[in-house]
Amino acid sequence: MNRWLIYVVVFIDFFCIPFVSGHSGGVQEDDVAPSAPPLDHMDQVYGYETTSFDAVCVPPPPSLSEWEEDQQLQLEQQKSRADGEKKEQQSEQQMAQGDGAGGCSGTGATSPSRIQIADLPPVSEVDARNALLGMVTEHCCWGRSAARHMSIGKILSSSAFHYEIQTFTEKRETSWAFMPHGGGEVDGPRCGPAPRPWDIPADPTDLFRSEMKVLQVPHTASVKTCHRCRGAGSLLCQECHGKGWTRCLSCHGDGWGSDSAGNKERCFFCQSSTHGRGRQDCLKCNAKGRVACPPCDSYGQIRCYISLTITWKANTSEHIVAKCSSLPEDLIRQVSGQVVYEEEGPRIPPLNHFADPTINLASTQLVLNHNRQWPDQRILAQRQQVRMVPVTEVHYTWKRRTGKFYLYGYEHKVYAPDYPQTCCWGCSIL
């Protein structure tokens, strides 16, 4: 009879009480709840009527100066196309003489830096062989015999041009946000009208450095009841269903156990419980039955405001012109070269009489793309640069086989896709 009475008590404790307390004591921790307050509960702020909890990009207001700059750039581009054909012959002569740094500067841009192109450093047979041997030693399965004994023939020097343009843009996004409110002054609409997104002053730390700042729009804050706990400040514990205790797994809720000799004794794990025998204090809620509400941090109120996210980004585009089509363009980007032209300003015009007409064409297209690619962002600055990277083509003969490899950059990096000893058997030929 006593055993059945224990089962009935355990059944009521662990099934009936959790059900009743879970539905009568407030919002449970595992209840499905919205991640943000209802949008219709937010205050209407002039100029931010369409703002939601999802970030929305706000285009910058048009300005007369930007329109004038666009018109000036279009005139410069038209002039560039017209002058390109007339100066093509002059450009070829400049390249032959080694004076290939040229460009044009427009209104608002700093004076472009034109640097005299130095003569390409000559590469001797010894330099080419040492560079190849250095590359071979980096590959454990490549044989050195071919690099040591090959007969080097023609050594052809050329150059590759690496053109790069960067546009530094600013993007502004607005969205509703909230945080726990524990009291204090609230910067709400009664403090004044809210400024427009692009009227809030903010400057990047450095030009052409990606950065992000999150600001609170002034005079948009208001205090609301927490949408998660409905103002209670806490939630029913999911682990114990609001009871503050859980059934002891050691004694199965009986409160008693047996020692090694079979004698009956109080359960070691639940004997100090504040809720009686057979019950263990809930560790998650510290036996209180409730946990703190995360959105309001137990205050029961949240402060809602409009958040402004400002993103500065350096957008980069590039074009590489290499006479050697066998050399991958990625290799040119990774090595050093000589900067032969650079220019920086609020807006820059395209190059129109650089030594290589392909660079002029690429500059015209990329500058036009950068000026039109981000209509919802503001262009703060632009800069362009041309690097000249030396490239040397080396022809060789080894065991009646002919081939070639390339040296590129001032570091004399080696690109040898057809090296004759790349198998493991070459490791034994030293």
KEMARTI-828861 format. One line per 10 residues: number of its first residue (from 1); their letters; for each residue x, y, z of C-alpha. Coordinates in Angstrom, 1 decimal, always signed. Example, Ala and Ser with C-alpha at 12.3 -4.5 7.8 and 13.67 -1.06 7.14 Angstrom:
BEGIN
1) AS) +12.3/-4.5/+7.8; +13.7/-1.1/+7.1
This chain:
BEGIN
1) MNRWLIYVVV) +0.0/+0.0/+0.0; +2.8/+2.4/+0.9; +4.5/+1.7/-2.4; +1.4/+2.6/-4.4; +1.1/+5.8/-2.3; +4.6/+6.8/-3.2; +3.9/+6.2/-6.9; +0.8/+8.5/-6.8; +2.8/+11.3/-5.0; +5.6/+11.0/-7.6
11) FIDFFCIPFV) +3.1/+11.2/-10.4; +1.5/+14.3/-9.1; +4.8/+16.0/-8.4; +6.4/+15.3/-11.7; +3.5/+15.5/-14.1; +0.6/+17.5/-12.7; +2.6/+20.3/-10.9; +4.8/+21.1/-14.0; +1.7/+21.4/-16.2; -0.1/+23.7/-13.9
21) SGHSGGVQED) +2.8/+25.9/-13.0; +4.0/+26.1/-16.6; +0.7/+27.6/-17.8; -0.2/+29.7/-14.8; +3.1/+31.3/-13.8; +3.8/+33.4/-16.9; +5.8/+33.1/-20.1; +8.0/+30.0/-20.3; +11.6/+30.0/-21.5; +10.9/+27.7/-24.4
31) DVAPSAPPLD) +7.7/+29.4/-25.6; +7.9/+30.6/-29.2; +8.2/+34.4/-29.1; +9.1/+37.1/-31.7; +12.7/+38.1/-31.9; +11.8/+41.8/-31.9; +8.9/+44.0/-30.8; +6.0/+44.4/-33.2; +6.8/+47.0/-35.8; +3.4/+48.7/-35.3
41) HMDQVYGYET) +4.4/+49.4/-31.6; +7.3/+51.6/-32.7; +7.0/+55.4/-32.8; +6.6/+57.2/-36.1; +9.7/+59.2/-36.7; +9.7/+61.8/-39.5; +12.0/+60.8/-42.3; +12.2/+57.2/-41.1; +8.6/+56.0/-41.8; +9.8/+52.9/-43.8
51) TSFDAVCVPP) +12.4/+51.8/-41.2; +12.1/+48.2/-40.0; +14.2/+45.9/-37.9; +16.0/+44.8/-41.1; +18.8/+47.1/-42.3; +17.8/+49.3/-45.3; +20.3/+51.2/-47.4; +19.7/+54.9/-47.6; +21.0/+56.5/-50.9; +22.9/+59.8/-50.4
61) PPSLSEWEED) +21.1/+63.0/-51.4; +22.2/+64.3/-54.9; +24.4/+67.3/-54.9; +25.3/+69.8/-57.6; +29.0/+69.2/-57.2; +28.6/+65.5/-57.9; +26.6/+66.2/-61.0; +29.2/+68.7/-62.2; +31.9/+66.1/-61.6; +30.0/+63.5/-63.6
71) QQLQLEQQKS) +29.7/+65.9/-66.5; +33.4/+66.7/-66.3; +34.3/+63.0/-66.3; +32.1/+62.4/-69.3; +33.9/+65.2/-71.2; +37.3/+63.9/-70.2; +36.3/+60.4/-71.4; +35.2/+61.7/-74.8; +38.4/+63.7/-75.1; +40.3/+60.6/-74.1
81) RADGEKKEQQ) +38.8/+58.6/-76.9; +39.5/+61.3/-79.5; +43.1/+61.9/-78.4; +43.9/+58.2/-78.2; +44.2/+57.6/-81.9; +46.2/+60.8/-82.5; +48.8/+60.0/-79.7; +49.2/+56.3/-80.4; +52.3/+56.8/-82.5; +53.7/+59.2/-79.9
91) SEQQMAQGDG) +53.0/+56.6/-77.2; +55.0/+53.9/-79.0; +57.9/+56.2/-79.3; +57.8/+56.9/-75.5; +57.8/+53.2/-74.8; +60.8/+52.7/-77.0; +62.7/+55.5/-75.2; +61.7/+54.3/-71.8; +59.4/+57.3/-70.9; +56.1/+55.6/-70.5
101) AGGCSGTGAT) +54.6/+57.4/-67.5; +51.8/+59.6/-68.6; +48.2/+60.5/-67.8; +45.7/+63.3/-67.4; +44.5/+65.2/-64.3; +41.0/+66.6/-63.9; +39.3/+69.1/-61.7; +39.5/+68.2/-58.0; +42.2/+65.6/-58.3; +45.7/+65.9/-57.0
111) SPSRIQIADL) +48.5/+66.3/-59.4; +49.4/+62.9/-60.8; +52.8/+61.5/-60.1; +54.7/+60.5/-63.2; +57.9/+58.6/-62.5; +60.6/+58.0/-65.1; +60.5/+54.3/-66.1; +64.0/+52.9/-65.3; +65.7/+50.6/-67.7; +64.8/+47.0/-67.1
121) PPVSEVDARN) +67.5/+45.3/-65.0; +69.5/+42.9/-67.2; +69.2/+39.2/-66.3; +72.4/+37.2/-67.0; +72.7/+33.4/-67.5; +74.0/+33.0/-64.0; +71.1/+35.0/-62.5; +68.6/+32.8/-64.4; +70.2/+29.6/-63.4; +70.5/+30.6/-59.7
131) ALLGMVTEHC) +66.9/+31.6/-59.6; +65.8/+28.3/-61.1; +67.9/+26.3/-58.7; +66.4/+28.3/-55.8; +62.9/+27.4/-57.0; +63.8/+23.7/-57.5; +65.1/+23.4/-53.9; +61.6/+24.4/-52.7; +60.2/+21.2/-54.3; +61.4/+18.0/-52.6
141) CWGRSAARHM) +60.6/+15.8/-55.6; +62.2/+18.0/-58.3; +65.6/+17.0/-59.6; +68.5/+19.6/-59.7; +70.4/+18.0/-62.5; +68.4/+19.7/-65.2; +68.8/+23.2/-63.7; +72.6/+22.7/-63.3; +73.4/+21.2/-66.7; +70.8/+22.7/-69.0
151) SIGKILSSSA) +72.1/+24.9/-71.8; +70.6/+28.4/-71.6; +69.9/+30.1/-74.9; +67.9/+33.2/-75.5; +67.1/+35.6/-72.7; +64.2/+37.9/-73.6; +63.4/+40.8/-71.3; +59.9/+42.5/-71.3; +57.5/+44.0/-68.8; +54.0/+43.7/-67.6
161) FHYEIQTFTE) +51.7/+46.6/-66.5; +49.5/+46.3/-63.5; +46.7/+48.9/-63.4; +44.7/+49.3/-60.3; +41.9/+51.7/-59.3; +40.3/+52.1/-55.9; +37.1/+53.9/-55.0; +36.5/+54.7/-51.3; +32.7/+54.6/-50.7; +30.5/+55.3/-47.8
171) KRETSWAFMP) +27.2/+53.4/-47.2; +24.6/+54.2/-44.6; +21.9/+51.8/-43.4; +19.1/+52.4/-40.9; +17.1/+49.9/-38.8; +15.2/+49.7/-35.5; +17.1/+48.3/-32.6; +16.5/+47.8/-28.9; +18.4/+47.2/-25.7; +17.6/+46.7/-22.0
181) HGGGEVDGPR) +16.4/+49.8/-20.2; +17.3/+50.1/-16.6; +16.3/+53.7/-16.1; +17.8/+57.1/-16.9; +17.2/+59.8/-19.5; +15.8/+58.8/-22.9; +16.7/+60.8/-26.0; +13.3/+60.8/-27.5; +11.3/+63.0/-30.0; +10.6/+65.6/-27.2
191) CGPAPRPWDI) +14.3/+66.5/-27.3; +14.0/+67.7/-30.9; +13.5/+66.4/-34.5; +15.6/+63.5/-35.6; +18.3/+64.3/-38.1; +18.3/+62.6/-41.5; +20.8/+59.7/-42.0; +23.2/+61.7/-44.1; +23.0/+64.7/-41.8; +24.7/+62.9/-38.9
201) PADPTDLFRS) +28.4/+63.7/-38.9; +30.8/+60.8/-39.1; +34.3/+60.5/-40.6; +36.4/+57.4/-41.3; +39.6/+56.9/-39.4; +41.7/+56.7/-42.6; +41.0/+56.9/-46.3; +40.9/+53.7/-48.3; +40.6/+51.6/-45.1; +37.5/+49.5/-44.7
211) EMKVLQVPHT) +35.7/+50.3/-41.5; +32.2/+50.2/-39.9; +30.5/+52.3/-37.2; +27.1/+51.8/-35.5; +25.5/+55.0/-34.1; +22.2/+55.8/-32.5; +20.1/+58.3/-34.4; +19.5/+61.2/-32.0; +15.9/+61.9/-30.7; +14.5/+58.5/-31.8
221) ASVKTCHRCR) +14.5/+56.5/-28.5; +11.4/+55.4/-26.6; +10.7/+53.0/-23.7; +8.5/+49.9/-24.4; +7.4/+46.9/-22.4; +9.5/+43.9/-23.1; +8.0/+41.8/-25.8; +9.5/+38.6/-24.5; +8.5/+38.5/-20.8; +5.6/+41.0/-21.2
231) GAGSLLCQEC) +7.1/+43.2/-18.5; +7.7/+40.5/-15.9; +11.5/+40.6/-16.2; +11.8/+36.8/-16.0; +10.7/+33.6/-17.6; +9.7/+30.2/-16.3; +12.7/+27.9/-16.2; +12.7/+25.4/-19.0; +14.6/+22.8/-17.0; +12.3/+22.6/-14.0
241) HGKGWTRCLS) +9.1/+24.1/-15.6; +9.0/+26.8/-12.9; +9.1/+24.5/-9.9; +12.7/+25.2/-8.8; +13.5/+21.5/-8.5; +13.9/+18.3/-10.5; +13.5/+14.7/-9.6; +16.6/+13.1/-8.1; +18.0/+10.6/-10.6; +20.0/+8.7/-8.0
251) CHGDGWGSDS) +17.1/+7.7/-5.7; +14.3/+8.1/-8.4; +12.5/+10.5/-6.1; +12.3/+8.2/-3.1; +14.8/+10.2/-1.0; +16.4/+7.0/+0.3; +19.2/+4.8/-0.8; +21.2/+1.9/+0.5; +24.8/+1.6/+1.6; +27.2/-1.1/+0.7
261) AGNKERCFFC) +25.8/-3.3/+3.5; +22.2/-2.9/+2.3; +21.2/-0.6/+5.1; +18.7/+2.2/+4.3; +20.0/+5.7/+4.4; +19.2/+9.2/+3.1; +20.1/+9.9/-0.5; +23.4/+11.7/-0.7; +22.5/+13.8/-3.7; +19.2/+15.2/-2.6
271) QSSTHGRGRQ) +19.5/+15.2/+1.2; +20.4/+19.0/+1.3; +17.7/+20.1/-1.1; +15.6/+23.0/-0.1; +12.5/+21.4/-1.7; +12.5/+18.2/+0.4; +13.6/+14.6/-0.2; +13.7/+13.1/-3.6; +14.2/+16.5/-5.2; +17.3/+18.3/-6.4
281) DCLKCNAKGR) +17.5/+22.0/-6.6; +17.5/+23.2/-10.2; +20.9/+24.4/-11.1; +19.8/+26.5/-14.1; +17.5/+28.8/-12.1; +19.2/+28.4/-8.7; +16.0/+26.8/-7.3; +14.0/+29.9/-8.0; +11.9/+28.5/-10.9; +12.5/+31.6/-13.0
291) VACPPCDSYG) +15.4/+32.8/-15.2; +16.3/+36.3/-16.3; +14.7/+37.5/-19.5; +17.5/+38.1/-22.1; +16.1/+41.0/-24.1; +15.4/+43.2/-21.1; +18.0/+41.8/-18.7; +15.3/+41.4/-16.0; +14.3/+45.1/-16.1; +11.0/+44.3/-17.9
301) QIRCYISLTI) +11.5/+47.3/-20.2; +13.5/+47.9/-23.4; +14.6/+51.1/-25.1; +13.9/+51.2/-28.8; +15.8/+53.5/-31.1; +16.8/+53.8/-34.8; +20.3/+52.5/-35.4; +22.6/+53.9/-38.1; +25.2/+51.7/-39.6; +28.0/+53.4/-41.6
311) TWKANTSEHI) +30.3/+51.3/-43.7; +33.4/+52.6/-45.4; +34.9/+50.3/-48.0; +37.8/+50.5/-50.5; +36.5/+48.9/-53.7; +39.3/+47.7/-56.0; +39.5/+46.8/-59.7; +42.5/+46.0/-61.7; +43.7/+45.1/-65.1; +47.0/+43.4/-66.1
321) VAKCSSLPED) +48.7/+43.7/-69.5; +51.5/+41.2/-70.1; +53.2/+40.5/-73.4; +53.8/+36.9/-72.3; +50.4/+35.2/-72.4; +51.8/+32.0/-70.8; +52.4/+33.8/-67.5; +49.3/+33.7/-65.2; +48.1/+37.2/-64.1; +47.9/+36.1/-60.5
331) LIRQVSGQVV) +51.7/+35.9/-60.4; +52.1/+39.5/-61.5; +49.9/+40.7/-58.6; +52.1/+38.9/-56.0; +55.5/+40.4/-56.9; +57.0/+43.9/-56.6; +57.4/+46.3/-59.4; +58.0/+49.9/-60.1; +55.2/+52.4/-59.7; +55.3/+54.5/-62.8
341) YEEEGPRIPP) +52.0/+56.5/-62.4; +49.7/+57.3/-59.5; +47.0/+59.8/-58.9; +44.5/+60.5/-56.0; +41.6/+62.8/-55.6; +37.8/+63.1/-54.8; +37.2/+62.0/-58.4; +39.8/+61.0/-60.9; +39.6/+61.0/-64.7; +40.8/+58.0/-66.8
351) LNHFADPTIN) +44.2/+57.8/-68.3; +44.3/+58.9/-71.9; +48.0/+58.8/-73.1; +49.8/+56.1/-71.2; +52.5/+54.3/-73.1; +50.3/+51.2/-73.5; +47.0/+51.9/-75.2; +45.4/+48.8/-73.5; +46.0/+50.5/-70.1; +44.2/+53.6/-71.4
361) LASTQLVLNH) +41.2/+51.5/-72.6; +41.1/+49.6/-69.3; +41.3/+52.8/-67.3; +38.4/+54.4/-69.2; +36.2/+51.4/-68.7; +37.0/+50.9/-65.0; +36.7/+54.5/-64.1; +33.3/+54.6/-65.7; +32.2/+51.4/-64.0; +33.3/+52.7/-60.6
371) NRQWPDQRIL) +31.4/+56.0/-61.0; +28.2/+54.1/-61.8; +28.5/+50.9/-59.8; +27.3/+52.1/-56.4; +24.4/+54.5/-56.9; +23.2/+54.0/-53.2; +26.6/+55.0/-51.8; +28.7/+58.2/-51.7; +32.1/+58.3/-53.3; +34.6/+60.0/-50.9
381) AQRQQVRMVP) +37.9/+59.5/-52.8; +39.5/+57.7/-55.7; +43.0/+56.7/-56.7; +44.7/+54.9/-59.5; +48.1/+53.4/-60.0; +50.2/+51.7/-62.7; +53.0/+49.3/-61.8; +55.6/+48.0/-64.2; +56.7/+44.4/-63.4; +59.8/+43.1/-65.2
391) VTEVHYTWKR) +59.4/+39.7/-66.9; +62.2/+37.7/-68.4; +61.7/+34.7/-70.7; +64.5/+32.2/-70.7; +64.9/+29.5/-73.3; +67.0/+26.4/-72.6; +68.0/+23.0/-73.9; +68.5/+19.8/-71.9; +69.0/+16.3/-73.2; +67.7/+17.3/-76.7
401) RTGKFYLYGY) +64.6/+18.8/-75.1; +63.8/+22.5/-75.5; +61.8/+24.5/-73.1; +61.5/+27.8/-71.4; +60.8/+29.3/-68.0; +60.0/+32.8/-66.7; +61.5/+35.2/-64.2; +59.1/+37.9/-62.9; +59.3/+40.7/-60.4; +62.4/+42.2/-58.9
411) EHKVYAPDYP) +62.5/+39.2/-56.6; +63.2/+37.0/-59.7; +60.4/+34.6/-58.9; +60.4/+31.6/-61.3; +57.5/+30.1/-63.2; +58.5/+26.9/-64.9; +55.5/+24.8/-65.9; +57.5/+22.6/-68.2; +60.4/+21.8/-65.9; +61.7/+18.4/-67.1
421) QTCCWGCSIL) +62.5/+16.8/-63.7; +59.3/+17.1/-61.6; +58.9/+13.3/-60.7; +60.1/+11.6/-57.6; +62.8/+9.7/-59.4; +64.5/+13.1/-59.9; +65.2/+13.3/-56.2; +68.0/+10.7/-56.6; +69.7/+12.6/-59.3; +71.7/+15.2/-57.4
